[in-house]
Amino acid sequence: MKRAYLCLALIAGLLIAGAGCTGTGTPAPVTPATTAAVSPTMAPDTATSLPTPLPSPTPSPDPYPGALSVKDQFPFGNGSTAGVGTVYRVWINDSYSWHNDQDYHYYLQTAAKGSKYLFLFVDVYNAGDTRFWPPMASSVRLFYNGQEYFQDPDHFIPDLSVSRKEKPVEIAEVQYDDDLYGTEYTGDYGYSHGSQLAYLYPGKSNAMDGYIIYVVPASLTPDKAYARIEFNGKDVGTWRLG
């Protein structure tokens, strides 16, 4: 009898324990696993570095600061021997055609390879009241790239022999161009109607006006070239040609 009670008690205990394991109560909340924050990986800098720019070349200093421009006038002397000089035009070409009135033929003058011709048009007039010696073509110098240039010695000029009549040389490309003051057509500087001038008399109508021809490098550009004229042994005018 006692054994039966003991078995029943044991069975009741097991049932109570089972009810606790299979109950319908709300289960304890589960804490989710914490995900570690991941820093984004930075892509390596693959941009190609630009080369360091080279410094700009230092420009060459202006050899004649304050030089006049073409057509600017340069007063020189004073009083009775005052005058005015002007470089008023530049013409550049590889060749030119000139007419010799002594044999009535045209001749083509062509510059050597790597060279060209530069025509410099110059006017000088006496603004005083006494005649004086004007600057001759030999004193009109051309400068470019550190070099000095003089009148082309191969250019034919009127024959000064007393045995032949002097006549002007005509250059086809410029023979009908007016001089600075429009008094006549231009010709060789230092000559008038084929005769070389000695003195410069007062007045613009007596101006020494004309072109001087130079052989220059083919690389020459007027903005880098200068003309310098010595007047009366002391006054020097300088013109930038471009």
C-alpha positions in Angstrom: 0.0 0.0 0.0 2.8 2.4 0.9 4.6 1.4 -2.3 1.5 2.4 -4.3 1.4 5.8 -2.7 5.1 6.3 -3.3 4.7 5.5 -7.0 1.8 7.9 -7.3 3.8 10.7 -5.7 6.7 10.0 -8.0 4.5 10.1 -11.0 2.9 13.4 -9.9 6.3 15.0 -9.4 7.4 14.0 -12.9 4.2 15.5 -14.4 4.7 18.8 -12.5 8.3 19.0 -13.8 7.2 18.3 -17.3 4.6 21.1 -17.2 7.4 23.5 -16.3 9.5 22.5 -19.3 6.6 22.7 -21.9 4.8 25.8 -20.7 3.6 28.4 -23.1 5.2 31.5 -21.4 7.1 34.1 -23.4 10.7 33.1 -23.8 13.5 35.3 -22.7 14.5 37.7 -25.4 17.6 36.8 -27.4 20.1 39.5 -27.9 21.2 39.5 -31.5 24.9 39.2 -32.2 26.5 42.5 -32.6 28.0 43.1 -36.1 31.3 44.8 -35.9 31.4 48.1 -37.9 33.7 47.8 -40.9 35.5 50.9 -42.1 35.3 51.2 -45.9 38.6 50.4 -47.5 40.1 53.4 -49.2 41.2 52.7 -52.8 44.8 53.6 -53.3 45.5 56.9 -55.1 46.2 55.7 -58.6 46.1 59.2 -60.3 49.3 60.0 -62.1 51.2 63.0 -60.8 51.5 65.8 -63.3 55.1 66.8 -64.2 56.3 70.0 -62.7 56.0 72.7 -65.4 59.3 74.1 -66.7 59.9 77.7 -65.9 59.1 80.1 -68.8 62.2 81.3 -70.6 63.3 84.7 -69.6 62.7 87.1 -72.6 65.8 88.8 -73.9 66.0 92.4 -72.7 65.1 95.1 -75.2 68.4 96.3 -76.7 66.9 99.8 -77.3 64.2 100.6 -74.8 62.3 103.7 -75.8 63.0 103.2 -79.5 60.7 105.2 -81.9 58.1 103.5 -84.0 58.1 103.6 -87.8 56.8 107.0 -89.0 57.9 108.7 -85.7 60.0 111.9 -86.3 63.4 112.4 -84.7 64.4 116.1 -84.3 68.1 116.7 -84.2 70.4 119.7 -84.1 69.1 123.2 -83.3 68.8 126.7 -84.6 70.0 127.2 -88.1 71.1 123.6 -88.5 68.1 121.9 -87.0 66.6 118.9 -88.9 64.1 116.1 -88.7 64.7 112.5 -89.6 62.1 109.8 -90.1 62.1 106.1 -90.8 58.7 105.8 -92.4 58.4 102.4 -94.1 59.8 98.9 -94.3 59.4 96.5 -97.3 60.8 92.9 -97.2 60.9 90.4 -100.1 63.1 87.6 -101.4 63.8 89.4 -104.6 63.2 92.6 -106.5 63.3 93.7 -110.2 65.2 96.8 -111.1 65.4 98.7 -114.4 68.7 100.1 -115.6 67.9 103.2 -117.7 71.3 103.1 -119.2 70.7 99.9 -121.1 66.9 99.8 -120.8 66.8 96.3 -119.3 65.2 94.9 -116.2 67.2 92.7 -113.9 65.9 90.3 -111.3 67.9 90.5 -108.0 67.3 87.3 -105.9 68.6 86.9 -102.4 70.8 83.9 -101.5 69.3 80.9 -99.7 68.5 81.8 -96.1 68.5 85.5 -96.8 66.0 88.2 -98.0 66.0 91.9 -98.8 64.9 94.6 -96.5 64.1 98.1 -97.9 64.3 100.8 -95.3 62.6 104.1 -96.3 64.2 107.2 -94.8 63.4 110.9 -95.0 65.6 113.7 -93.6 64.8 117.4 -94.1 66.5 120.6 -93.0 64.3 122.5 -90.5 66.8 125.4 -90.1 68.0 128.0 -92.5 71.5 126.9 -93.4 72.6 124.0 -95.6 74.3 121.1 -93.9 75.7 117.6 -94.6 72.9 115.0 -94.2 73.5 111.5 -92.9 74.4 109.2 -95.8 73.3 105.7 -96.4 76.5 104.3 -94.9 75.5 105.9 -91.5 72.1 104.2 -91.4 72.7 100.9 -89.7 70.4 97.9 -89.2 70.4 95.7 -86.1 68.9 92.3 -85.6 69.6 89.5 -83.2 72.8 91.2 -82.0 74.2 91.6 -85.5 74.8 94.8 -87.5 73.9 95.2 -91.2 74.9 97.9 -93.7 73.7 98.9 -97.1 73.9 96.1 -99.7 77.1 96.8 -101.7 75.8 94.7 -104.6 72.8 97.0 -105.2 73.3 98.9 -108.4 73.2 102.6 -107.9 73.5 105.4 -110.6 76.9 105.6 -112.2 78.8 108.6 -111.0 81.3 108.6 -113.7 81.6 111.9 -115.5 81.7 110.1 -118.8 78.2 108.7 -118.5 74.9 110.5 -118.0 73.5 109.8 -114.5 70.0 108.3 -114.5 67.9 106.9 -111.6 67.5 103.2 -111.1 63.8 102.1 -110.9 62.7 99.2 -108.8 59.5 97.8 -110.3 57.9 96.9 -106.9 58.2 100.3 -105.4 58.9 102.7 -108.3 55.5 104.4 -108.1 55.4 104.8 -104.3 55.4 108.4 -103.1 58.1 109.7 -100.8 57.1 110.7 -97.3 55.7 114.1 -98.2 54.3 113.1 -101.6 56.5 115.5 -103.6 57.8 112.8 -106.0 58.3 109.0 -106.4 60.8 107.3 -104.1 64.3 106.2 -105.2 67.7 105.4 -103.8 68.3 107.4 -100.6 70.9 110.0 -101.1 70.1 110.6 -104.8 67.8 112.9 -106.7 67.0 112.0 -110.3 70.2 110.0 -110.5 72.5 112.6 -109.0 74.0 112.1 -105.6 73.2 114.9 -103.2 75.9 116.7 -101.3 74.1 119.3 -99.1 70.7 119.3 -97.5 69.0 122.7 -98.1 66.2 124.1 -96.0 62.6 123.0 -96.5 60.7 119.7 -96.9 60.8 120.0 -100.7 64.5 119.5 -100.5 64.3 116.5 -98.2 66.7 113.6 -98.8 64.2 110.7 -99.2 64.5 107.2 -100.4 65.2 103.5 -99.7 68.3 101.8 -98.5 68.5 98.0 -99.3 69.9 95.5 -96.9 70.5 91.7 -97.1 69.2 90.2 -93.9 68.6 86.7 -92.5 65.3 85.0 -93.7 64.4 84.7 -90.0 64.2 88.5 -89.4 60.9 89.9 -88.2 60.5 93.7 -88.1 59.5 93.7 -84.5 63.0 92.4 -83.6 64.9 94.7 -85.9 66.1 98.3 -85.3 67.4 101.1 -87.5 69.8 103.6 -86.1 70.8 106.8 -87.8 73.6 109.1 -86.7 72.9 112.8 -87.3 75.4 115.6 -87.2 78.0 113.3 -85.5 76.2 113.3 -82.1 72.4 112.8 -82.2 71.4 109.2 -82.8 67.8 108.2 -83.6 66.6 104.6 -83.1 63.5 103.0 -84.7 61.9 99.6 -84.0 60.8 98.4 -87.4 57.7 96.5 -86.4 
